[in-house]
Amino acid sequence: MHGNQQLQIDTKNSILLHGLYGISDCNLTPKSSIFTQLQQAIRGGLRIFQYRDKKSNDNEIRSLVQELQDFCSYNDILFILNDRYELAIQMGVSGLHLGKDELERFMDIRDFFSGIIGVSCYNDINMALQYERAGVNYVAFGSIFQSPTKPNANRCNLEVMAYAKQKLTIPICAIGGITRHNARLLRNCDMIAVISSLWKNTQPQTQTNYTHIKRNAKELLESWNKSI
């Protein structure tokens, strides 16, 4: 790849890989309402959306993945598919996120997938450096705080994030237990990935067509933008 082309790709990624990063949940974002919920999140400032489904097989979600990809593209949002690298390659989606079970296959995946790839590095700086050299577009660290979605997840402290910011040149994503109360602590992140704090309604008596999601998104961003 020529230098100018690499520069253009890196510049584009630095723009795409920044901001509020929402991740779907089979219970909190059911298929029946996911588009309405996603639209509210976008109105609140969402910039990246990851579809994560650990229950269905590829054929069961293929049509939905295409619809979500098209919906995100239309709304100028980066769409990322979780884990399913074979489906991501087949469908040519814009992004793919890999967890610990797929990392050993990364080089083969990178050869066949031209979109954005992110990897979960948990609390391991050396792993992040290794995958940066291998061609990953971003890395995610977590769980940063106690997570209601993964209560038993290993923790990654804020010092790791600060060190990662010094050592890495690719964007950094924080995940795990992020809320409007603690997002201000994440100044070293390019992205904050959220599930419960984005989709859950803490004031059910005020719910009207999922407008609480828009409010949640705005409050998360307001807190993060006040990073200390």
N, C-alpha and C positions, 0 to 999 in steps of 0.2 A: 504494500500500500504506500502511495506517495505521501510525502510529508504534508502537503496542503490538504489532501483528502482526510488524513488522520486528524489534522487540526480542526477541520469542519465538523467531523464526527464528534470529537471531544467537546467542542463548543456547544453543539446541539445537545449532547448528553448533559452538560453542566446546566443547561436551561431546563431540560425535561426533568432531571433528577434533583428537584428542589421543591420543598413545600410539604403540605399535608398529604399523607399517604394512607389511604383507607384500605382495609382488608376485609373481605366478605366473611360471613359466618353463617353456617347452615341454619342456625336457629334465629339469629338476629336479622339476617337478610335473606329470607326465604325467596325462592324463585318467583313466587306470585307477586312480590312487591319490590324486587330488587331494583328495577329501573326507576320507580318512583323514589325510592330511598336514595339511589345514586344521584338522581337529579337534584335532590335537596342538598346532598353533600357538596355537589359541584357549585351550587348557588352560595354555599357557605365558604367556598374557597378551596375545595379539594383539587389537587393537581395530579395525583397518581392513584390508580385503583388496581388492586390485586384480587383476582378471583381465586378463592381457595375452597376446595370441596374434597374432603377426605372420604366421602361416602359413595359417591356415584362413580360409574366407570366412564371411560372416554366417550363411548357412543351415546351415553345418556346426557352428556353435557355439551357435545360438539356443537349443536345448534345454538345453545345459549352462549357458549364462548364466542361464536361468530357474531351474535347479536350484541354482546357486550363490547367486543372489539370495535364494531361499527359505531355503536353508541358513544364510546369514549373518543374515538377518532373524530366524530362529528362535533363533539363538545370540546375538542382540543385537550383531551385528558390522556395521559399515558396509561395504556392497559397492560397489565402484567398477569400472566398465568402462573399459578403456583405448582411447582414440582413436575408437572406432566410434560416433560421435555419432548416426548415423541409426538404428542398432540400439538405442541407449540411449533415443532418443526413442520409437521404436515400442514398446519393451517397458516403458518407464517405470521403469527401474532406479533405485536410490537415489542413485547417483553416477556421474560421468563425469570422466575425466582426459584433457586435451588436450595434444598435443605441438606442435612447431613447424609441422607441416603443416596443423594445424586452427585455428591462432590467428586467421588472417584471417577466418574464418567465425564467430568467437565471438559476435558480437552476434545473428546469425540463430539460432545454436544456443541462446543464452540465452532467446530469445523462445519457443522451442518445448520447452525442457527445464526442468522445474521442480525437478529434484533438485540435489544438490551438484555443483559444477563446480570442478575444480582445473586449474591450468595449469603447465607447465614453463617456468620463467623463466631457467634455466641460471645465469648469473652477472650478470644484468641487472636492477638495481634499478628503473630507469625503466620497463622492461616490466612489472614487478610492480606498480608504482604505477598504471600505465595500466589494467591488468586489475582491480585492486582497485576503481578508479573505475567500471569497466564492469560490475561485479557478480560477479566471481569469488569463490568461497568460501574458497579457499586457494591458495597458490602454493608451488611446489617449486623448490629451488635445488640445483644439482649439476652435475658430480660433485664432491662434497666431498673425497673421497679417491680414490686410484687404484682403479678399479672392475674387478673380474674379468669382469663381464658386459659392460661397455662400456669396454674398455681405452683407446680413442682419444677418449673423451669429453673435452670442454673442462672444465677445473677451475674450481671456485668456492671461493675461500678463506674462512676463518672470519671474516675481517673484513667481508666482504660480508654474511654471515649476521647479524653483530652490528648492522650498519648497517640491515639490513632490519627487524630487530626494533624499532629505534627509529622507523622511518618508516612501517611498515605496521600496520594494526589487525586484519587478518585473520590466521588461523593460517598458520604457516610450516612447511614440510616440508623436511628435508634428505635427499638421496639420493646414493648412489654410494660404494662401498667401505666402508660403515659396518660395523664389527665390534664385538665385546665389548671389544676393546682400545682403540678410539678413540671409542666412543659417549659417553664421559664428557666429551668436548670440545664436545659439542653442546648446551650449555645454552640457546642462543638459539632452539631449535627446539621447536615444539609436537608435531611428529611426526618419527619417523625411519623412512625407507622402506628396506627391505632385501630382498635376493633370496638370494644365495649364502649369506650368514652365517646365514640362517634355515633354509633347506632342506637344505644340505649336511651330511653326516655326517662329522665329522673323526675319529671313533672308530668305524670300521665294525665292529669286533669286538664292540661293545656294542649294536648296533642290534637293537631288538625292536619291530616294528610302528611304526616311525617315531618312537619316543619321543625320539630325539635332537633332533627339532624342538622339542618342549616344552622341553628343556634349553637349546637355543639361544636360544629366545625369552626365557626367564627370565634367562639370562646377559646378553643384550643390554639388557634392561630394568634389571637391577641396575647395569650399567655406566652407562647413561644417567641413572639416578636419582642417581648420584654426580657429576653434572656439576660441573665446576669453572669 
